[in-house]
Amino acid sequence: MSRPTLPDESPFDHFLAQLWAGAGGDPVWLAKVQATGDERMPSAFHATDFAAAAIGTAGLALAEWRAARSGASVDTASTVSVD
């Protein structure tokens, strides 16, 4: 069961953290993801935030993989931008 969204945490950040944890990712990598844009899909649910977080999680996994292959640290790894 997931925890409720904290007052200062956006639904995107909540979904991203949950998806990344489910994938076994190190939480330190979450700082490498930026969400831009403000358009929303018409829905009674946070469908846009969930979809963007899923794409962000996939991008984050690729950034982590690329850093591991090149020997880069989290600090020098690519930033993931989701629009």
N, C-alpha and C positions, 0 to 999 in steps of 0.2 A: 504494500500500500504506500502511495506517495504522500509526502508531507504537504500541508497546505502552502500556498504561495505566501511568502513573507510580505509585509506591507511595503517594503522598499525594493522588492524583487518583481521584475516584470514577468508576465506569463512566459515570454520568450526565454528569459534567463532560467526560470524554473524548469521548463521543458528541456532546455539544453543541458542543464545540470543532471536531470533525471536520465536522459538518453545517454549522456556521456558516462555516467556512473554505471548504467546498465551494460555498456560496452566494455566496462573495466578500465576506463580512462582515468588518468591522473588528474585530479581537479585543478592542478596548477596550469594546465593547458587551457582552461576555460577563459582565461584573460586574453587569449589570442583571438577570440571571436568578437567581431563587431556586427551589430545589426543596424542597418540604415533603412530609410524609406518609411512611409507611414500609410501606405495603401492597405486595405483590408479586403479579404474575400467576404462576401455576404454570408454570414453564419451567426447563429445564436451562441456558438462556441468559439473558443480561441483557435480556430482552424488555421488562420494565417500564422500565428505564433508557433503552433505545433509544426506546421510544414516548414517554416523557416528554421526552426530548431533542428529538425531532422536533416535538412540540408547542411546546416552549420556543423552538426555532429559528423556527417560524412566528410565534410571539408576539413574538419579538425583531425579526423583519423588520417586523412591524406597528408596533412601538414606534419603530424607526428611521425608517420612512416617516412616521409621525405627527410625529416630531420635525423631520424635514426640511420637512414642509409648514407647520409652525408656527414654524420658525426656532429651535427649542429646541436646546440643547446636549445632549451625552450626559449631563452631570451633572444636568440638570433633566428629562431624559426619564423617561417612565413606567418603573417596574420591572415585570418580567414574573415572575409567580408560577405555578409548575407544581405541582399537587398530585396 
